[in-house]
Amino acid sequence: MSIKTNMVNCTAAALLVATLSLGMPALASDAGAFIGGVLATKVIGNMNRQTRAQEQQAYNSSQQAAPAPAPAPAPAAQTPEQRIAQLDKLAAGGYITPEEYKAKKKAIIDSM
């Protein structure tokens, strides 16, 4: 619950106490009004705490309910033929130099 709502509730309780005691002399018999105001303040405070606890519980449960994103699947191991074909595409597109092509192709063949 927001601070603004708490302030409104406390103000309402204070106005209730003030209304009950306005225009009347302060007598021992008016102690009931004071105690009523204290009681009203406690009740409102308890209601505010309960509402905050319920909001926090709802927030926590919504955070737990959200599934975590699944990790991306690992790419399958390529065969040497697939790796050479990919290397050919890179060389044809001009992404690697002829020297790099020869070195990579030799490394693929040597790993077989």
Buried (B, 14 or more C-beta within 10 A) or exposed (E): BEEEEBEEBBEEBEEBBEEBBEEEEEEEEEEEBEEBBEEBBEEBBEEBEEEEEEEEEEEEEEEEEEEEEEEEEEEEEEEEEEBBEEBEEEBEEEEBEEEEBEEBBEEBEEEE
